[in-house]
């Protein structure tokens, strides 16, 4: 059975102004305790998972995994590989934030079998990096990519943000041009959203958050989704673009109903058809593991209606779209028997297109994805 593994590292050097992810600045002791707990969780669940055969992908995310000293992140990777077999062509990604690594650190990751780096660049202008509270500089991004290449990595992706306070489409254009100079294999683009409880939410409430207008943000999105394919990147999901052959297989599996195991605080899993969420608080996670208990809380078993909706939402995020045969195999009925009116209406609005095997969002549908996703919500149990 193909499956993936997600490992969460909940530490960051400093909290960014827009971030509501489960992460915190950690002391050396907390990081060491967390690593010990994480490795214990892996060792305890390893045999059950290994029984399903080799893992196809692993993704070490956060937070900032590279906020851990390399000695601790090495222990995480070595433990993972010791308890779970990996297929020879497995994709192993580590999220890297500039300002937390050097050549030696990245060389160690490469030696440990990491195949792919996802670099949180976000912008190539100092004033935006400072405005959103990132710890790094533009030179820091350049150095990180240079060291990654020198360490032996051929697959290096960049994350870019748009819709930042004070940002114009010209700024986004300049960031993309600079990004292209670094020849990334993958680009993820994220529009800023103001999340409750963040410094940006407080600024918004005080009327001091100078966000671009909706039209300006939309123009940035249009620019990005237009220019990246022209630069040779294939769009394979709403927010993800890759050079041919460099799609993130791990992320793609989330959208295509592939099981995955989650290790660490706040990690989610999808295994044996059940969804689980680990204790989100890092200190409580450590305490739970120390007591010898499982940190996983099983989520309410989803209804059939819920599973169908989720199956469609996730698959629609990809350019491949909903696989009719996979839907029929999962639910024992055809997609048309449930969604024929919805598909016809969305097709009439130019939001989806259909082929024999798939139903997918058009380019316009990707832009107005929320309209399409809402249409896939079912009124009653099926
Ligand atoms: S580096 Fe990422 S996870 Fe950490 S605070 Fe910033 S946005 Fe959040």
Boltz pocket constraint, residues with backbone or C-beta under 6 A from the ligand:
constraints:
  - pocket:
      binder: B
      contacts: [[A, 11], [A, 12], [A, 14], [A, 15], [A, 16], [A, 19], [A, 20], [A, 21], [A, 23], [A, 62], [A, 63], [A, 64], [A, 97], [A, 120]]
      max_distance: 6.0
